[in-house]
Amino acid sequence: MNTSKEYEMSVWAAVILSAGKSSRMKQHKALLSFDAQKTFIRRIVDEYALAGCSLIIVVTNEENYKPIMAECEMARNPRIKFVINTHLEKERFYSVKLGMEGCIPYKCCFVQPCDSPFITAALLKKMVLLAEDDSYVVPVYQGRKGHPVLLGRNLMRGVSLAEDDAMNFKYFLSDFNSIHFETSESHVLDNINTIHDYNQHFNK
């Protein structure tokens, strides 16, 4: 039987950011092939589900909503929900805020960009164990911070209540304590922003 602490730590959420215009990539990054079976978005949601995520909110834009939803539906996971960002001019923080509104009841919440598809369930499970209400957890490889970040309960509320929708997310985080999770997984540093990045990582 779970203790209340174990139960609390098992109830956590994630916001997957997939609303960007992908202007440098020239195509929707969430729909790029990760391997022969999965796209980036499918790989990401599957790893979060495998780690035990209670709620996965995918933030899309009006253009990529339907194909991303179709990809996620293949996972047959009722914990996946969708939010559409109709104000892309407000950039990343607004997407985080939109997604976070549905996550407030949870203990903590990951913020996961769709252009960092190398995340593993093992890493997520370890980061969740470090969650604190007034802090955020960030994976660190050889002194460099990576993705995703895990927001504690009070940071989640701070995002949802922020009046400046266009705030810089890194600036928001700078007001809070960070908990560094040292990892040997170098891919926490990797972002796929351009065709060159994609070809380099996937040997296309």
Secondary structure, 3 states (H helix, E strand, C coil): CCCHHHHHHHCCEEEEEECCCCCCCCCCHHHCECCCCCEHHHHHHHHHHHHCCCEEEEEEECCCHHHHHHHHHCCCCCCEEEEEECCHHHHHHHHHHHHHCCCCCCCEEEEEECCCCCCCHHHHHHHHCCCCCCEEEEEEECCEECCCEEEEHHHHHHHHHCCCCCCCHHHHHCCCEEEEEECCCHHHHCCCCCHHHHHHHHCC
